[in-house]
Amino acid sequence: MSGDHIQQYGSGNIGKAEHTGSGDIVTGGKNVGVAEGGPALQALLAEIERLRPHLATADQAEVDAAAGAIAEETSAERRRSLVQRISGIAALVGEVGLPVVAAGKALLAG
């Protein structure tokens, strides 16, 4: 018996991919993962950007780290933890942070 034997496990696996040209091997689009959360994620990131000038330097670093991780996170539990961290900092800023809290709730609800 000759030939390839391929077993696939878990979501996102494509089996054997051969590439004979230039460019990327893309399955499901180049932004796989980023699309998860879609418009709700984009709204949260936009609100975070508006909030940044109102934050202390240490809080900016904390929010930036969480925001960077949230777009790539696939675990619902971990994503929730990141949203809670961001929302907590936003809530402490006061009324200016409320749009971030609302956007975080919308992301978790969707």
C-alpha positions as MATLAB code, in Angstrom:
seq = 'MSGDHIQQYGSGNIGKAEHTGSGDIVTGGKNVGVAEGGPALQALLAEIERLRPHLATADQAEVDAAAGAIAEETSAERRRSLVQRISGIAALVGEVGLPVVAAGKALLAG';
ca = [
       0.000    0.000    0.000;
       1.462    3.342   -0.967;
       0.349    6.918   -0.709;
      -0.416    9.330    2.072;
      -2.519    8.454    5.065;
      -3.959   11.597    6.665;
      -5.935   11.807    9.895;
      -7.557   15.067   10.917;
      -8.555   15.969   14.463;
     -10.186   19.137   15.782;
     -11.588   22.180   14.077;
      -9.365   24.161   11.762;
      -7.366   21.166   10.526;
      -7.169   20.852    6.773;
      -5.149   17.668    6.450;
      -2.316   17.698    3.968;
      -1.692   21.019    2.251;
       0.725   21.205   -0.637;
       2.048   24.487   -1.909;
       3.749   24.744   -5.273;
       3.712   28.487   -5.857;
       4.162   31.704   -3.960;
       1.924   33.261   -1.346;
       0.031   31.850    1.588;
      -1.902   28.645    1.988;
      -5.190   30.018    3.231;
      -8.204   28.105    4.469;
     -11.234   29.971    5.655;
      -9.758   33.360    4.788;
      -6.631   35.161    5.931;
      -8.320   36.640    8.981;
      -9.453   33.425   10.598;
      -9.948   34.134   14.291;
     -10.250   37.887   13.812;
     -13.686   37.425   12.272;
     -14.819   35.669   15.427;
     -16.617   38.329   17.389;
     -17.026   40.266   14.121;
     -18.564   43.724   14.455;
     -18.899   43.408   18.240;
     -15.150   42.872   18.570;
     -14.422   45.778   16.245;
     -16.769   48.019   18.275;
     -14.982   47.081   21.505;
     -11.572   47.781   20.012;
     -12.783   51.160   18.701;
     -14.150   52.123   22.130;
     -10.899   51.062   23.769;
      -9.014   53.349   21.391;
     -11.261   56.279   22.423;
     -10.668   55.464   26.088;
      -6.857   55.297   25.918;
      -6.193   59.057   26.376;
      -8.130   58.960   29.651;
      -6.026   56.172   31.154;
      -2.890   56.258   33.248;
       0.187   54.772   31.580;
       0.032   51.530   33.587;
      -3.660   51.111   32.786;
      -2.995   51.778   29.103;
      -0.423   48.993   29.053;
      -2.833   46.591   30.791;
      -5.706   47.415   28.417;
      -3.451   47.222   25.350;
      -2.186   43.782   26.357;
      -5.708   42.479   26.953;
      -7.033   44.046   23.733;
      -4.207   42.494   21.728;
      -4.968   39.067   23.148;
      -8.753   39.278   22.863;
      -8.781   39.374   19.058;
      -6.853   36.106   18.833;
      -8.529   34.309   21.724;
     -10.677   31.315   20.806;
     -11.564   30.164   24.317;
     -14.831   31.741   25.456;
     -13.725   31.571   29.088;
     -10.404   33.312   28.404;
     -12.093   35.923   26.197;
     -14.562   36.631   29.012;
     -11.675   37.092   31.437;
      -9.997   39.587   29.098;
     -13.240   41.538   28.602;
     -13.729   41.654   32.366;
     -10.198   42.984   32.874;
     -10.733   45.714   30.276;
     -14.217   46.561   31.582;
     -12.950   46.808   35.153;
     -10.350   49.383   34.210;
     -12.871   51.254   32.056;
     -15.410   51.334   34.904;
     -12.840   52.865   37.267;
     -12.298   55.761   34.856;
     -15.954   56.695   35.242;
     -18.494   57.831   32.703;
     -15.891   57.960   29.911;
     -15.391   54.222   30.277;
     -19.047   53.230   30.008;
     -19.012   52.758   26.201;
     -16.180   50.227   26.640;
     -18.193   48.352   29.269;
     -21.260   48.315   26.975;
     -19.191   47.113   23.995;
     -17.648   44.381   26.148;
     -21.114   43.208   27.222;
     -22.254   43.143   23.598;
     -19.240   41.043   22.603;
     -19.894   38.505   25.351;
     -23.608   38.366   24.553;
     -22.996   37.651   20.870;
];
